[in-house]
Amino acid sequence: MTSIVIPAHNEAPVIGRLLDALLADSASEDDPDIVVVCNGCTDDTASVAAARGPRVRVVEIPVPSKHAALRAGDDHARGFPRVYVDADVVIGGADVRKLTEPLEDETSGILATAPQRRIPLAGCVWRVRAYYRVWQRLPAVREGLFGRGVIAVSKAGHARLSALPPLMADDLAASLAFTARERRVVDAAGVVIRPPRTWPDLIRRRIRAAVSTAQVEQHQGPQQASARTSKADLKAIVREKPGLLPSVAVFVAAALAARRGSRKAIRAQDFGTWLRDESSRQN
């Protein structure tokens, strides 16, 4: 049985749309086990999730911690493959089944999968749209499992994840834990990720990403893979699409702003402050 674990901290406005999508694509004979872990919630996330019926099991823990929520979800999940889903994305049950297919073939060597991103940019300011036009073309972004809000693992893949320390960028660490041959982005599966709508919200996200990437790198050896953007990556994008030069300039401006904004937290080793973007949670 596939198990889906959804950590949720004050996600009442958005978790319903995710659960509705998961439940709408019911296959009856192999419906997944769904566990929502409400961690440190002060809103009605738990009641919104519970209202979706008996297929959704709700677990509540007092501490607002995604890592603790993932571990609690593992304690209550019933089977493998195991799919971890952020509460603010949308993925359907059919997409989950496509994600788990490569993991059920023990001869494939695939230990972890993730879906293709679908990022609706309507309603975002032009600088945010420009940023994502570049970001989505970066090699590490196209090939890695991070930044998708969903990662599925086999039992062996789960053992690999369980050995990781608690990190803010859990999806980046998870992606880097698998070699290119062990992970796969499944083209037939898609997830909708709502981007920040405003420039300040984008910068908050990018500061969080910069801080969490620094934390991941502190736990890596010097020869391990990195997800950082290089000048060569940006030059390659401009060579391929010269019209994206203004968008690359916006991307660089966001990267510099995030680097400046992350310095204090990195110096203080503050890897617990979560800069949350609320604009992407608006309907």
TORGUSE-905204 format. One record per residue: x, y, z of N, C-alpha, C, CB in turn; residue in one letter. Coordinates in steps of 0.1 Angstrom, whole numbers, padded with zeros to 4 digits, always signed. Glycine has a CB too. Layout:
N
XYZXYZXYZXYZA
...
END
This chain:
283
+0008-0012+0000+0000+0000+0000+0009+0012+0000-0009+0000+0012M
+0006+0022-0009+0013+0035-0009+0008+0043+0002+0010+0042-0023T
+0017+0049+0009+0013+0059+0020+0018+0073+0016+0020+0055+0034S
+0009+0082+0019+0011+0096+0016+0012+0103+0030+0000+0103+0007I
+0023+0110+0032+0025+0118+0045+0025+0133+0041+0038+0114+0052V
+0016+0140+0048+0014+0155+0045+0017+0162+0058+0000+0158+0040I
+0029+0168+0060+0031+0177+0072+0024+0190+0069+0046+0179+0074P
+0017+0195+0080+0009+0207+0078+0009+0216+0090-0006+0204+0074A
+0014+0228+0089+0015+0238+0099+0006+0250+0095+0029+0243+0103H
-0006+0252+0101-0015+0263+0098-0017+0264+0083-0009+0276+0104N
-0022+0253+0078-0025+0253+0063-0040+0251+0060-0017+0241+0057E
-0048+0256+0069-0063+0255+0067-0068+0261+0054-0070+0262+0079A
-0062+0272+0049-0067+0278+0037-0064+0270+0024-0062+0291+0035P
-0054+0261+0025-0050+0254+0013-0050+0239+0013-0036+0258+0010V
-0051+0233+0025-0049+0218+0025-0061+0211+0019-0047+0213+0040I
-0073+0218+0019-0085+0211+0014-0083+0209-0001-0097+0220+0016G
-0077+0218-0008-0076+0217-0023-0067+0205-0026-0071+0230-0030R
-0056+0203-0018-0047+0191-0020-0055+0178-0018-0035+0192-0011L
-0061+0177-0006-0068+0165-0003-0080+0162-0013-0074+0166+0011L
-0087+0172-0017-0097+0170-0027-0091+0164-0040-0105+0183-0030D
-0080+0169-0044-0073+0164-0056-0069+0149-0054-0061+0172-0060A
-0063+0146-0043-0059+0132-0040-0071+0123-0039-0051+0132-0027L
-0082+0127-0034-0093+0118-0032-0102+0117-0045-0102+0124-0021L
-0101+0127-0053-0109+0127-0066-0105+0116-0075-0108+0140-0073A
-0092+0112-0075-0087+0102-0085-0087+0089-0078-0073+0106-0090D
-0097+0085-0072-0098+0072-0065-0097+0060-0074-0110+0071-0056S
-0089+0050-0071-0088+0038-0079-0093+0026-0071-0073+0035-0083A
-0100+0028-0060-0106+0019-0051-0097+0007-0047-0118+0014-0058S
-0092-0001-0057-0085-0013-0053-0071-0009-0047-0084-0022-0065E
-0066+0002-0050-0052+0005-0045-0052+0020-0040-0042+0003-0056D
-0062+0024-0034-0062+0038-0028-0051+0039-0018-0076+0041-0022D
-0044+0050-0018-0033+0052-0009-0038+0055+0005-0023+0063-0014P
-0029+0052+0015-0031+0056+0029-0026+0070+0030-0023+0046+0038D
-0035+0079+0035-0032+0094+0036-0031+0098+0051-0042+0102+0029I
-0019+0103+0055-0017+0108+0069-0014+0122+0068-0006+0099+0076V
-0022+0131+0075-0019+0145+0076-0014+0147+0090-0032+0154+0074V
-0002+0153+0092+0004+0155+0105+0003+0170+0107+0018+0150+0105V
-0006+0174+0116-0008+0188+0120+0002+0191+0131-0022+0192+0124C
+0012+0200+0128+0023+0202+0137+0022+0217+0142+0036+0200+0131N
+0019+0218+0155+0019+0231+0162+0008+0241+0156+0032+0238+0161G
-0003+0235+0151-0013+0244+0144-0021+0252+0154-0022+0235+0136C
-0024+0264+0151-0032+0273+0159-0045+0276+0151-0025+0286+0163T
-0047+0270+0139-0059+0273+0131-0066+0259+0131-0056+0278+0117D
-0076+0258+0121-0084+0246+0120-0080+0237+0109-0099+0250+0118D
-0066+0236+0107-0061+0226+0097-0066+0212+0100-0046+0227+0097T
-0066+0208+0112-0069+0194+0116-0084+0192+0112-0067+0192+0131A
-0093+0201+0115-0107+0198+0113-0110+0199+0098-0116+0209+0120S
-0103+0207+0090-0105+0208+0076-0101+0195+0070-0096+0220+0069V
-0089+0189+0074-0085+0176+0069-0094+0165+0073-0070+0173+0074A
-0098+0165+0085-0107+0154+0090-0120+0154+0083-0109+0155+0105A
-0125+0166+0079-0138+0167+0072-0138+0159+0058-0141+0181+0070A
-0126+0156+0053-0125+0149+0041-0129+0134+0042-0111+0150+0035R
-0131+0129+0054-0136+0115+0055-0126+0106+0060-0141+0111+0042G
-0130+0093+0061-0122+0083+0067-0109+0079+0060-0130+0070+0069P
-0108+0083+0047-0095+0079+0040-0084+0088+0045-0097+0081+0025R
-0087+0099+0052-0077+0108+0057-0075+0107+0072-0080+0123+0053V
-0064+0102+0076-0061+0101+0090-0053+0113+0095-0053+0088+0094R
-0058+0119+0106-0052+0132+0111-0044+0129+0124-0062+0143+0113V
-0031+0133+0124-0023+0131+0136-0019+0146+0140-0010+0123+0133V
-0020+0148+0153-0016+0162+0158-0005+0161+0167-0028+0168+0165E
+0005+0169+0165+0017+0170+0175+0018+0185+0179+0030+0165+0168I
+0023+0188+0191+0023+0201+0196+0034+0210+0190+0024+0201+0210P
+0045+0204+0186+0057+0212+0181+0055+0216+0167+0070+0205+0184V
+0057+0229+0163+0057+0233+0149+0070+0230+0142+0054+0248+0148P
+0072+0218+0138+0084+0213+0131+0081+0204+0120+0093+0207+0142S
+0086+0207+0108+0083+0199+0097+0090+0185+0098+0088+0205+0084K
+0103+0186+0103+0110+0174+0105+0103+0164+0115+0124+0177+0111H
+0098+0170+0126+0091+0162+0136+0078+0156+0130+0087+0170+0149A
+0072+0164+0121+0059+0160+0115+0062+0148+0105+0053+0172+0107A
+0073+0149+0098+0076+0138+0089+0079+0125+0096+0089+0142+0080L
+0086+0127+0108+0089+0115+0116+0076+0109+0122+0099+0118+0127R
+0067+0118+0126+0054+0113+0131+0046+0106+0120+0046+0125+0138A
+0047+0112+0108+0040+0106+0097+0045+0092+0094+0041+0115+0085G
+0058+0091+0095+0064+0077+0093+0059+0067+0103+0079+0078+0093D
+0058+0072+0115+0053+0063+0126+0039+0058+0124+0054+0070+0140D
+0031+0066+0117+0017+0062+0114+0014+0057+0100+0008+0074+0117H
+0023+0058+0091+0021+0054+0078+0022+0039+0077+0032+0060+0068A
+0014+0033+0068+0012+0019+0067+0020+0011+0057-0002+0016+0065R
+0025+0018+0047+0032+0011+0036+0042+0018+0028+0022+0005+0027G
+0046+0012+0017+0056+0017+0007+0050+0014-0007+0070+0012+0009F
+0054+0022-0017+0062+0034-0016+0056+0044-0007+0064+0039-0030P
+0064+0054-0003+0060+0065+0006+0062+0078-0001+0068+0064+0020R
+0051+0086+0000+0051+0099-0008+0049+0110+0002+0040+0099-0018V
+0059+0119+0002+0058+0131+0011+0054+0143+0003+0072+0134+0018Y
+0043+0150+0008+0037+0160+0000+0035+0173+0009+0023+0156-0005V
+0040+0184+0004+0038+0197+0011+0023+0200+0010+0047+0208+0006D
+0017+0206+0021+0003+0209+0021-0001+0220+0012-0001+0213+0035A
+0008+0228+0007+0004+0240-0001+0005+0237-0016+0012+0252+0003D
+0008+0225-0020+0008+0221-0035-0005+0214-0038+0021+0213-0038V
-0006+0211-0051-0018+0203-0055-0013+0192-0065-0029+0211-0062V
-0016+0179-0061-0013+0168-0069-0024+0158-0068+0001+0161-0065I
-0028+0151-0079-0039+0142-0079-0035+0128-0076-0046+0143-0092G
-0044+0119-0073-0041+0105-0070-0035+0098-0082-0054+0099-0066G
-0040+0101-0094-0034+0095-0106-0019+0098-0108-0042+0099-0119A
-0016+0111-0105-0002+0115-0106+0007+0107-0095+0000+0130-0104D
+0001+0105-0083+0008+0098-0073+0011+0084-0078+0000+0097-0060V
+0001+0077-0084+0003+0064-0089+0014+0063-0100-0010+0058-0095R
+0015+0074-0108+0025+0074-0118+0039+0076-0112+0023+0085-0128K
+0039+0083-0101+0052+0085-0093+0057+0072-0087+0050+0095-0083L
+0048+0064-0083+0052+0052-0075+0055+0040-0084+0041+0048-0066T
+0051+0041-0097+0053+0029-0106+0068+0026-0107+0048+0032-0120E
+0077+0035-0109+0091+0031-0111+0097+0026-0098+0100+0043-0115P
+0091+0030-0086+0096+0025-0073+0092+0011-0070+0091+0034-0062L
+0082+0006-0077+0077-0007-0074+0084-0018-0082+0062-0008-0077E
+0092-0013-0092+0101-0022-0099+0115-0023-0093+0102-0018-0114D
+0117-0033-0086+0130-0034-0078+0142-0036-0087+0129-0046-0069E
+0140-0039-0100+0151-0040-0109+0155-0027-0116+0148-0050-0120T
+0147-0017-0113+0149-0004-0120+0161+0004-0114+0137+0005-0120S
+0164+0001-0101+0174+0009-0095+0170+0023-0090+0186+0011-0103G
+0157+0026-0093+0152+0039-0089+0147+0039-0075+0140+0043-0098I
+0152+0048-0066+0149+0048-0052+0140+0060-0049+0161+0049-0044L
+0140+0070-0057+0132+0083-0054+0127+0089-0067+0141+0093-0046A
+0115+0094-0066+0109+0101-0078+0102+0114-0074+0099+0092-0085T
+0100+0122-0084+0093+0135-0081+0085+0139-0094+0102+0147-0077A
+0075+0147-0093+0067+0150-0105+0073+0163-0112+0053+0153-0102P
+0068+0165-0124+0071+0178-0131+0064+0189-0124+0067+0177-0146Q
+0070+0201-0124+0064+0213-0118+0055+0219-0128+0075+0223-0114R
+0044+0224-0123+0035+0233-0130+0033+0245-0122+0021+0226-0134R
+0039+0257-0127+0039+0269-0119+0031+0279-0125+0054+0274-0117I
+0018+0282-0121+0010+0292-0127+0014+0306-0123-0005+0290-0123P
+0019+0314-0133+0024+0327-0130+0015+0338-0132+0036+0329-0139L
+0002+0335-0136-0008+0346-0137-0010+0352-0123-0021+0340-0143A
-0011+0365-0122-0013+0371-0110+0000+0375-0102-0021+0362-0101G
+0011+0371-0108+0024+0374-0102+0029+0387-0108+0034+0363-0103C
+0036+0395-0101+0042+0407-0107+0053+0403-0117+0049+0416-0095V
+0056+0413-0126+0065+0409-0137+0079+0404-0133+0066+0421-0146W
+0084+0409-0122+0097+0405-0118+0097+0391-0113+0103+0414-0107R
+0086+0387-0107+0085+0373-0102+0084+0364-0115+0072+0371-0093V
+0076+0368-0125+0075+0360-0137+0089+0359-0144+0064+0366-0146R
+0096+0370-0144+0109+0369-0150+0119+0360-0143+0115+0384-0151A
+0118+0360-0130+0127+0352-0122+0124+0337-0125+0124+0354-0107Y
+0112+0333-0125+0108+0319-0128+0111+0315-0142+0094+0316-0124Y
+0111+0324-0151+0114+0320-0165+0129+0315-0166+0112+0332-0175R
+0137+0321-0157+0151+0317-0157+0153+0304-0148+0160+0328-0152V
+0147+0305-0136+0149+0295-0126+0145+0281-0131+0140+0298-0113W
+0134+0280-0139+0129+0267-0144+0138+0261-0155+0115+0269-0149Q
+0148+0269-0160+0157+0265-0170+0170+0260-0165+0159+0276-0181R
+0173+0262-0152+0185+0258-0146+0187+0243-0146+0187+0264-0132L
+0199+0238-0149+0200+0223-0150+0197+0216-0137+0214+0220-0154P
+0202+0222-0125+0199+0215-0112+0184+0216-0109+0207+0223-0101A
+0177+0226-0113+0163+0227-0111+0155+0217-0119+0158+0242-0114V
+0159+0216-0132+0152+0206-0141+0155+0192-0136+0157+0208-0155R
+0167+0189-0132+0170+0175-0129+0169+0170-0115+0185+0172-0133E
+0169+0180-0105+0168+0176-0091+0154+0174-0087+0174+0187-0083G
+0152+0167-0075+0139+0164-0070+0134+0175-0061+0139+0151-0062L
+0142+0185-0058+0138+0196-0048+0129+0206-0055+0151+0203-0042F
+0123+0214-0046+0114+0225-0051+0102+0221-0059+0122+0234-0061G
+0097+0209-0056+0085+0203-0062+0074+0201-0052+0089+0191-0069R
+0077+0201-0039+0067+0199-0029+0063+0184-0028+0056+0207-0032G
+0069+0175-0036+0065+0161-0035+0078+0153-0038+0054+0158-0046V
+0080+0143-0030+0090+0133-0033+0085+0119-0028+0104+0137-0025I
+0087+0109-0037+0083+0096-0034+0095+0087-0033+0073+0090-0045A
+0095+0078-0023+0106+0069-0021+0102+0054-0020+0115+0073-0009V
+0111+0045-0024+0109+0031-0021+0113+0029-0007+0117+0022-0031S
+0111+0016-0002+0116+0013+0011+0131+0015+0013+0112-0002+0015K
+0138+0011+0003+0153+0014+0004+0156+0028+0003+0160+0006-0008A
+0149+0036-0005+0150+0050-0005+0147+0057+0008+0142+0056-0016G
+0137+0052+0014+0133+0057+0027+0144+0055+0038+0120+0051+0032H
+0151+0044+0037+0162+0041+0046+0173+0052+0044+0167+0027+0044A
+0175+0056+0031+0185+0066+0028+0181+0079+0035+0187+0067+0013R
+0168+0083+0033+0164+0095+0039+0164+0095+0054+0149+0098+0034L
+0161+0084+0060+0161+0083+0075+0174+0086+0081+0155+0070+0079S
+0185+0084+0073+0198+0086+0078+0202+0101+0078+0208+0078+0070A
+0194+0109+0071+0198+0123+0070+0195+0131+0083+0190+0130+0059L
+0203+0141+0087+0200+0149+0098+0188+0158+0096+0213+0158+0102P
+0182+0164+0106+0171+0173+0104+0176+0186+0098+0164+0176+0117P
+0172+0189+0086+0176+0201+0078+0164+0209+0073+0185+0197+0067L
+0166+0222+0073+0155+0231+0068+0152+0227+0053+0159+0245+0069M
+0162+0225+0045+0160+0222+0031+0159+0207+0030+0171+0227+0022A
+0149+0201+0035+0148+0186+0035+0147+0181+0021+0136+0182+0044D
+0140+0188+0012+0138+0183-0001+0152+0184-0009+0127+0191-0009D
+0159+0194-0007+0172+0195-0014+0182+0184-0008+0179+0209-0011L
+0182+0182+0005+0190+0172+0010+0186+0158+0005+0190+0172+0026A
+0173+0156+0004+0168+0143-0001+0172+0141-0016+0153+0143+0000A
+0171+0152-0024+0175+0151-0038+0190+0147-0039+0172+0164-0045S
+0199+0154-0031+0213+0152-0032+0217+0138-0026+0220+0163-0025L
+0208+0132-0019+0211+0119-0013+0211+0108-0023+0201+0116-0001A
+0205+0111-0035+0204+0100-0045+0212+0104-0057+0190+0098-0049F
+0219+0095-0063+0226+0097-0076+0216+0100-0087+0236+0086-0079T
+0222+0105-0098+0213+0107-0110+0206+0094-0115+0221+0113-0121A
+0213+0083-0113+0207+0070-0117+0196+0065-0107+0218+0059-0119R
+0197+0070-0095+0188+0065-0084+0175+0073-0083+0195+0065-0071E
+0175+0085-0089+0163+0094-0089+0158+0096-0103+0167+0107-0082R
+0145+0100-0103+0139+0102-0116+0128+0113-0114+0133+0089-0122R
+0128+0122-0123+0116+0131-0125+0107+0125-0135+0121+0146-0129V
+0095+0122-0130+0085+0115-0138+0077+0124-0147+0075+0106-0129V
+0079+0124-0160+0073+0134-0169+0058+0133-0169+0078+0132-0183D
+0053+0121-0167+0038+0118-0168+0031+0123-0155+0035+0104-0170A
+0038+0126-0145+0032+0131-0132+0034+0146-0131+0037+0124-0120A
+0024+0154-0126+0026+0168-0124+0021+0173-0111+0019+0175-0135G
+0027+0183-0106+0023+0190-0094+0021+0205-0096+0033+0187-0082V
+0011+0211-0091+0009+0225-0092+0015+0232-0080-0006+0229-0093V
+0025+0241-0082+0031+0248-0072+0028+0263-0073+0047+0246-0072I
+0022+0269-0064+0018+0283-0064+0030+0291-0061+0006+0286-0055R
+0035+0300-0070+0046+0308-0067+0043+0321-0059+0053+0313-0080P
+0052+0327-0053+0049+0340-0046+0044+0350-0056+0062+0346-0039P
+0035+0359-0052+0029+0368-0062+0037+0381-0062+0015+0371-0058R
+0044+0385-0051+0050+0398-0050+0065+0396-0049+0045+0405-0038T
+0073+0407-0052+0087+0406-0051+0092+0404-0037+0093+0419-0057W
+0087+0411-0027+0091+0409-0013+0089+0394-0009+0084+0418-0003P
+0078+0388-0013+0075+0374-0009+0085+0365-0016+0061+0370-0013D
+0089+0368-0029+0099+0360-0036+0112+0361-0028+0100+0365-0050L
+0116+0373-0024+0129+0375-0017+0129+0367-0004+0132+0390-0015I
+0118+0367+0003+0117+0359+0015+0119+0344+0012+0103+0361+0022R
+0113+0339+0002+0115+0325-0002+0130+0323-0005+0107+0322-0014R
+0136+0332-0013+0150+0330-0017+0160+0332-0005+0153+0341-0028R
+0157+0340+0004+0165+0341+0016+0164+0327+0024+0160+0352+0026I
+0152+0322+0025+0151+0309+0032+0159+0298+0024+0136+0305+0033R
+0158+0299+0011+0166+0289+0003+0181+0291+0005+0162+0291-0012A
+0185+0303+0005+0200+0305+0007+0204+0300+0021+0203+0320+0005A
+0197+0303+0031+0200+0298+0044+0200+0283+0045+0191+0304+0055V
+0190+0277+0040+0189+0263+0040+0199+0256+0032+0175+0258+0036S
+0203+0261+0020+0213+0256+0012+0227+0256+0019+0214+0263-0001T
+0229+0267+0026+0242+0268+0034+0242+0257+0045+0243+0282+0041A
+0230+0254+0051+0230+0244+0062+0233+0230+0056+0216+0244+0068Q
+0227+0227+0044+0229+0215+0037+0244+0213+0034+0221+0213+0024V
+0250+0224+0029+0264+0223+0025+0273+0221+0037+0268+0235+0018E
+0269+0225+0049+0277+0223+0061+0278+0208+0065+0272+0231+0073Q
+0268+0201+0060+0267+0186+0063+0273+0178+0052+0253+0182+0066H
+0278+0184+0041+0283+0177+0030+0298+0177+0030+0278+0183+0017Q
+0304+0167+0023+0318+0167+0020+0321+0177+0009+0323+0153+0017G
+0333+0181+0007+0336+0191-0004+0334+0186-0018+0350+0195-0002P
+0334+0172-0020+0332+0167-0033+0318+0164-0037+0340+0154-0034Q
+0309+0166-0027+0295+0163-0030+0288+0173-0039+0287+0161-0017Q
+0277+0168-0045+0270+0176-0055+0264+0189-0048+0259+0168-0062A
+0262+0199-0057+0257+0212-0052+0245+0215-0061+0267+0223-0051S
+0236+0223-0055+0225+0228-0064+0226+0243-0066+0211+0225-0057A
+0238+0249-0063+0239+0263-0066+0240+0266-0081+0252+0268-0058R
+0235+0278-0084+0236+0283-0098+0250+0289-0101+0225+0294-0100T
+0255+0285-0112+0268+0290-0116+0267+0301-0127+0277+0279-0121S
+0277+0309-0129+0277+0319-0140+0275+0312-0153+0289+0328-0139K
+0282+0300-0154+0281+0292-0167+0267+0288-0170+0290+0280-0166A
+0259+0285-0159+0245+0281-0162+0237+0293-0168+0238+0277-0148D
+0239+0305-0162+0232+0317-0167+0237+0321-0181+0234+0329-0157L
+0250+0320-0184+0255+0323-0197+0249+0313-0207+0270+0322-0197K
+0247+0301-0204+0242+0291-0213+0227+0294-0216+0243+0277-0207A
+0220+0299-0206+0206+0303-0209+0205+0314-0218+0199+0306-0196I
+0214+0324-0217+0214+0336-0226+0218+0332-0240+0223+0347-0220V
+0228+0323-0241+0232+0319-0254+0221+0311-0261+0244+0309-0253R
+0213+0303-0254+0202+0296-0260+0190+0305-0263+0198+0285-0251E
+0187+0314-0254+0176+0323-0255+0180+0337-0252+0164+0319-0246K
+0186+0344-0262+0191+0358-0259+0180+0368-0254+0197+0364-0272P
+0168+0365-0257+0157+0373-0253+0155+0373-0238+0144+0370-0259G
+0161+0363-0231+0159+0362-0216+0170+0370-0209+0160+0347-0213L
+0178+0377-0215+0188+0385-0208+0182+0394-0198+0196+0394-0218L
+0171+0402-0200+0165+0410-0189+0160+0401-0178+0153+0418-0195P
+0155+0389-0181+0150+0381-0170+0162+0375-0162+0142+0369-0176S
+0174+0373-0168+0185+0369-0161+0190+0380-0152+0197+0365-0171V
+0189+0392-0156+0193+0403-0147+0184+0404-0135+0191+0417-0155A
+0171+0401-0137+0162+0400-0125+0166+0389-0116+0147+0399-0130V
+0169+0377-0122+0173+0366-0114+0185+0369-0106+0176+0354-0124F
+0195+0375-0112+0207+0379-0105+0204+0389-0093+0218+0385-0114V
+0195+0398-0096+0191+0408-0085+0185+0401-0074+0182+0418-0091A
+0176+0391-0076+0170+0383-0066+0181+0375-0058+0159+0374-0071A
+0190+0369-0065+0201+0361-0059+0209+0370-0049+0209+0354-0069A
+0213+0382-0054+0221+0391-0046+0213+0395-0033+0225+0403-0054L
+0200+0398-0035+0192+0403-0024+0191+0391-0014+0178+0407-0029A
+0189+0379-0019+0188+0368-0010+0201+0365-0002+0184+0355-0017A
+0212+0367-0009+0225+0365-0003+0227+0375+0008+0237+0366-0013R
+0224+0388+0006+0225+0398+0016+0216+0395+0028+0222+0412+0011R
+0204+0391+0025+0194+0388+0035+0197+0376+0044+0180+0387+0029G
+0205+0367+0038+0207+0354+0045+0220+0355+0054+0209+0343+0035S
+0228+0365+0053+0241+0365+0060+0239+0365+0075+0249+0378+0056R
+0230+0372+0080+0229+0373+0095+0225+0359+0100+0218+0383+0099K
+0215+0353+0094+0210+0340+0099+0222+0329+0097+0198+0335+0091A
+0229+0330+0087+0240+0320+0085+0251+0322+0095+0246+0321+0070I
+0254+0335+0098+0265+0337+0108+0260+0332+0121+0268+0352+0108R
+0247+0334+0124+0242+0330+0137+0238+0315+0138+0230+0338+0141A
+0240+0308+0126+0236+0294+0125+0221+0293+0129+0245+0286+0135Q
+0213+0302+0124+0199+0302+0127+0192+0294+0115+0193+0316+0128D
+0190+0282+0117+0184+0273+0107+0170+0269+0111+0193+0261+0104F
+0164+0276+0120+0151+0273+0124+0140+0283+0121+0151+0271+0139G
+0144+0295+0117+0134+0305+0114+0129+0303+0099+0140+0320+0115T
+0116+0301+0098+0110+0298+0085+0103+0310+0080+0100+0286+0087W
+0109+0316+0069+0103+0328+0063+0092+0324+0053+0114+0337+0056L
+0080+0325+0058+0069+0319+0050+0063+0329+0041+0058+0314+0060R
+0060+0325+0029+0053+0333+0019+0038+0331+0019+0059+0330+0004D
+0031+0341+0023+0016+0340+0025+0009+0343+0012+0011+0349+0035E
+0015+0350+0002+0008+0354-0010+0005+0342-0018+0017+0364-0018S
+0013+0332-0018+0010+0320-0026-0001+0311-0020+0023+0311-0028S
-0005+0314-0008-0016+0307-0002-0029+0314-0003-0013+0305+0013R
-0030+0325-0011-0042+0332-0013-0049+0326-0025-0040+0347-0015Q
-0062+0326-0025-0070+0320-0036-0071+0331-0047-0084+0316-0031N
END
